[in-house]
């Protein structure tokens, strides 16, 4: 959940305030010159982003071991 938007200067000058928002589970969008440059997010959200990314990589029933083996076979040109 987005809790606030802050300029880079506001973030620097009021870090404790924004840190408390993140500790409370909220997300802070950081802008510079009116453009989003980053997000300050809770750890649980970051872990969920990583998990979602890995799930996309492993679609189709391939396991991490299968993917690693295929990569090594391709790298070292080993026939199946």
C-alpha positions in Angstrom: 0.0 0.0 0.0 1.4 3.4 -1.0 1.7 5.6 2.1 3.4 8.7 0.7 5.2 10.4 -2.1 8.3 12.4 -1.2 10.9 14.4 -3.1 14.5 13.3 -2.6 15.1 16.4 -0.5 12.0 15.7 1.7 13.2 12.1 2.1 16.6 13.2 3.2 15.3 15.9 5.6 12.6 13.7 7.1 14.0 10.2 6.9 12.7 9.1 10.3 9.1 10.0 9.3 9.3 7.9 6.1 11.1 5.1 7.8 8.2 4.8 10.3 5.7 4.6 7.4 7.7 1.7 5.9 8.0 0.0 9.3 4.2 0.3 9.4 3.9 -1.6 6.1 3.5 1.3 3.8 5.4 2.2 0.6 7.0 5.6 -0.1 7.6 6.7 -3.6 10.7 9.0 -4.0 10.7 11.6 -6.8 13.3 13.9 -8.2 12.4 16.8 -10.5 8.9 15.4 -10.6 9.8 11.9 -11.8 9.8 8.7 -9.8 13.3 7.6 -9.0 12.7 4.9 -6.4 10.5 3.3 -3.8 11.2 2.7 -0.1 9.3 -0.5 0.6 8.9 -2.9 3.5 11.1 -6.0 3.5 8.1 -8.3 3.2 7.1 -6.6 -0.1 10.6 -6.9 -1.5 10.6 -10.6 -0.7 7.2 -11.0 -2.4 8.6 -9.2 -5.6 11.5 -11.6 -5.7 9.2 -14.6 -5.2 6.9 -13.5 -8.0 9.9 -13.0 -10.3 11.3 -16.4 -9.6 7.8 -18.0 -10.1 7.8 -16.5 -13.6 11.2 -18.0 -14.4 10.2 -21.4 -13.2 6.8 -21.7 -15.1 6.3 -24.8 -17.2 7.3 -27.3 -14.5 11.0 -26.8 -14.8 12.9 -26.9 -11.6 15.9 -24.8 -10.8 18.1 -27.9 -11.3 16.6 -28.5 -14.7 17.3 -24.9 -15.7 20.9 -25.0 -14.4 21.6 -28.2 -16.2 20.2 -26.9 -19.5 22.3 -23.7 -19.1 25.5 -25.8 -18.4 24.7 -28.0 -21.4 24.3 -25.0 -23.6 27.4 -23.3 -22.3 29.6 -26.3 -22.7 27.8 -27.6 -25.9 27.0 -31.0 -24.4 24.5 -33.0 -26.4 21.4 -34.4 -24.7 
